[in-house]
Amino acid sequence: MRTGRSTRRTSPRGISPQRSNPLSTLLTGLASLVALTLLSVLAPAVALARSAPDIRATGLHISDGRLLEAGGNDFVMRGVNHAHTWYPGETQSLADIKALGANTVRVVLSDGHRWTENSPADVANVVAQCKANRLICVLEVHDTTGYGEEAAAGTLDHAADYWIGLKDVLVGEEDYVIVNIGNEPWGNTDPAGWTAPTKAAVQKLRAAGFEHTIMVDAPNWGQDWQGVMRANAQSVYDADPTGNLIFSIHMYSVFDTAAEITDYLGAFVNAGLPLLIGEFGGPADQWGDPDEDTMMAAAEQLDLGYLAWSWSGNTDPILDLSIDFDPTRLSAWGQRIFNGANGIAQTAEEATVFGGGTPGDTQAPSTPGTPAASAVTATSATLSWTAATDNVGVTGYDVVRVSGSTETKVAASTTNSATLTGLTADTAYTFAVYARDAAGNRSARSATVNVTTDEGGGTPAGNCSVTYRATNEWQGGFQGEIVIRNTGTTAVSGWTLAFAFADGQTITNMWGGTATQSGGSVSVKPASYTSTIPAAGSVTVGFIGSKGAGNTAPTAFTLNGASCASS
């Protein structure tokens, strides 16, 4: 198992938190994780077994290891975290998050132990705002973060008392609200101590009459790198007399390989225990580079929820999804989460309690028509098909790659066409399509289409423009953002961006692309989710760099060898 990973918070800027900073120590000498597949991960040799019999709650509830709505429809959380307790005036953020496609928001609250307590009136307003914006609301107490290692942290028992004080506000909201007892409620000091207080807090809320689905976070600052939650999940689940308990793993730099991610998620799925990724980050930092692509792909493949950290206001702005709470200024991280592969725009489905589907709908859509391929290049292809029909309505389509008896989801679309990117040149593929409705019913698979990509490099660039800016600077370093716009009439794929620094700056980490640097000259190739720049569209690349006294912005850029305008 992975060992020696540690995550510690730093002091907040003003009242906003610094997020997970993992990897302060690496203990050596233990065996590494064995990579397991997404769909057939072996159950671990710890106390994970089939879940206890389920007892249905009045609203959102757990059944057979799945989170369901009151009407029985499967609900998969796709959303973000929002730091409400430090930015109580930013309630417009809930509408902005919804407008970008999210179906869930996890809201940071304080029980008064470490930060200013959020009052019952304030929490009632948050719930009302979530409902008005058709968002499922996960409410969490943040004061418990890092207990046992963080001296200022509060206990889960204190957090449970806070929730009991909010009972009048929360009772009756079981369709809309999940209670996340405490954020990352144990640090790295004796994390085995997490189990008993977690059970006690759950039972305290049940004894007080709470019927909501309850969420519990892992120890080790949420990342469970010592496997305490994984080993004790069944006993914690069994301690809840209703069976309406869901586990939350936080994935930052501890989870930097596909094997670690698929092993952890698969263990819970195979054991029939409910799980979601309650926080995760993608941008690399000095502790490592989280594998967000696998996190999101695995969550989609296994139908597990994910909630990205965080909307805006971080001490370290590298984790801000939006810049200064502005939904029109998404960072590269924000573009990845909302608009990238397996992102929120592609995969989120609104809860049926808001009218996003018909409760009790069990009829699957008809089979889509056989897909046809067009615009095939070395790295992309467009598929289109005859639309499916449904008794209520088709809400989307899943495109899968077929290889023998194995299927891999490669794209999702709300229309009867999809452009597949990140393909390998001169390679034969077989694709098919499923239709789905708001209740999660899926059609039979369409007939397949065979596609062979072209040989050679990417599509030649048309017209282009580049916007470069330093979004943050500090002594010896800075954060930058590059927006590449395609001003032509055809898509650009397989691109290479080139420019040069004048003051000896060096790129140390990049997301949205991969940088190669020789002296001041920089060459950037795309990530899979930025590999195609649609006509009249753009992609964003972000990075961390080192610098000396000067930090002059480059003004000359080429895309696939063609000069671009600079703005």
BELRACOR-V466525 format. One line per field, one symbol per residue. phi: phi as a letter, one per 40 degrees, with the letter a starting at -180 (. if undefined). psi: psi as a letter, one per 30 degrees, with the letter a starting at -180 (. if undefined). burial: + if it has 9 or more other ideal C-beta (glycine too) atoms within 8 Angstrom, else -. A space follows every 10 residues. Layout:
BEGIN
phi = ???
psi = ???
burial = ???
END
This chain:
BEGIN
phi = .cbgcbbbcb cccgbccccd bcgcabcbhb cccccbccba cccccbcbac ccdcbcccbd abafgbcbcd cgccbbcbab cbccccbccc ccdccccccc hcbabcbcbb cgcbbccccd cccccccccc cccfbcbcbb ccccdgdgbc cccccccccc cccccbdccc cgbccbbbcc dacfcacccf ccccccccdc cccccccchc bccbbbcccf fgbfccgccd cbdccccccc ccgbbbcbbb bbcdbbbccc cccccccccc cgbcaaccaa bbdcaccibd ccccdccccc ccfbcabcba dagcdccccc cbcfgcccbc cdccccccbc dgccccbcbc ccccgcabdg cbcccccccc cbcafcbcba abbbacccba cbicbibbcb cbbgcbbbcb abacbcaabc bgcccfbcbb babbbbbccg cbccccccbc bbcccgcccd cccaabbbac cabacgaabb abbbbcccbb cbbgcbbbab cbbgcbcbaa bgabbbbbgc cbbbbccccb cbbcdgbabb bbabbbaccb acccbbbbbf gccbcbb
psi = lklgkkkkll kljcgkkkak ilhfkjklfl klkkkllefi kkklhahkak llkkjkafbk lkkhgkklle ffkkkjkjal kkieffiffh ffeeeeeefg flfkkkkklk gfeelkkkle eeeeeeeeee eeghkkjjkk kfffjgkfej ffllleeeee eeeefgefef kfgfffkkjj ekkigkbfjh fffeeeeeee eeeeeeffgk glkkkkllah hffhfggeee fgeeeeeffj ffgikkkkkk jbfeigleee eeeeeeeeef fgkkkljfkl leklaffajk ifeeeeeeee eghklkjkkl elgkejffgk ekkhgjffik leeeeeeefa kgaeeefkkk kffggfajkg jgklllkllk kkklhkafgl kkkllkklll fekkflkkkk kkjbgkkkkf lkkflhlkkk lglkkhkklk llkkllaffg kkllklllkk kklllaalkk kblllkkkkj fkkljfllkl kkkjkjgafl lklhlkkklk kfgglkkekk kflkkkkjbf kkkklllefg fkjlkgallk kllklllbel hkkkfkkkjh fkkkkk.
burial = -++++++++- -+---+++++ +++------- --+-++-+-- +-++---+-- +--+--+-++ ++--++++++ --+-++++++ ++++++++-+ +-++++++-+ ++++++++++ +-+-+--+-+ -++++++-++ +-++++++++ ++++++++++ --++++++++ ++++-++-++ +-++++++++ ++++++++-- +-+++-++++ ++++++---+ ++++++++++ ++++++++++ +++++++--+ -+++++++++ +++++++-++ ++++++++++ ++++++++++ +++-+-++-+ ++++++++++ ++-+++++++ +++++-++++ +++-+-+--+ ++++++++-+ ++++++++++ +++--++-+- +--++-++-+ +-+--+++++ +++-+-++-+ -+-+++++++ ++----+-+- +++--+++++ +++-+---++ ++++++++++ +++-++-++- +-+----++- ++-+++++-+ +-----++++ ++++++++-- ++++++++++ +-+-+++-++ +++-+-+--+ ++++-+++++ +++-+-+-++ +++++-+--- +--+--++++ -+-+++-
END
